[in-house]
Amino acid sequence: MFELSLLCPEDRVDVLSDALDALDALSVSVEDADAQTPAEQALFGEPGMPPPKEGWQRSKVVALFAQEVQANDALALLELQDFFEDCEVLGIQTLEDQDWVRLTQSQFAPVEVTSDFWIVPTWHEPPSQARQIIRLDPGLAFGTGTHPTTRMCLRWIAQNGVQNQRVLDYGCGSGILAIGAAKYGATAIDAVDIDDAAVTSTELNAQANGVQLTAGLPDKAKGQYQTVLANILATPLKVLAPLLCAHVAPGGSLVLAGILERQADELKLAYAPWIRLEVADTQEGWILMTAKANEHA
């Protein structure tokens, strides 16, 4: 296969990507041309907020073609277009045949939650120090253990205990938090998500780990739980405040993640009518916020 690499300004990313797709590129990817330099830019968005930009001020667009002649023909056609002005050709290079499955797998090593609690892909042997493991392969659903928010939630479960508890994982994604709760002794676990694919992923991952839980859409969450976990993002967490707090049993724990350090005060304010949130953990700019429900609620 052959890679055609181009440099273009932010306002040309969309049209250039569409043109490459129309010219039979097998794939088109966009990355920050200034990555790993002081000029690197972060692009991210949250639900309810304006979408992130289509690209960076200087974007590197890489198109993959099955044959070299296709890459050359595509380039020749692009160079004739008005929108190609201010774009730059970085080159065409051969992409050597590789065992892509093995290469992809090699990028995902076991992830340490605590010294004896690890998330281990199925193709890896568990580390010798692992006493508790979750088997989980990287996939489409959010929550494979590589993100700081997921690790902080699992660390809370390991350190605080959920033995014999009824637990709710709201916005379960891959089901990793629900599975973690089961591994640490929770006896009744509901894992819910608005995405049907996440529900299916949770069920399959639970089977692979030999744990019992109930997965479904949000209406499956019924009554009160000793622990309520929600690793989503700040904006939906604020909207969900009354619902999540209503699911926490008196004396129970609310555990929230997907929150940036700078968002701590707005989350505290959003939950103040029902519960007192505090920052319990922090990692790589993200925080874990927890609260105990009033015993007499």
Protein Blocks (a to p, Z undefined) as FASTA:
>chain_A
ZZddddddfklmmmmmmmmmmnopabdcdddfkgoiakbccddddehiacddfbdfbdcd
ddddfbfklmmmmmmmmmmpmklgoiacfbdcddddddfklmmmmmpccddfblmbccdd
fkbccdfklmbdcdddddfbgcehpamklmmmmmmmmmnopghiacddehklnommmmmm
mmnopabdcdddfblklmmmmmmmmmmnopacddddfklpgcjdfbdcdddbfklmmmmm
mmmmmmpcghiacddehiafklmmmmmmmmmmmoccddfbdeehiacddddddfkZZ
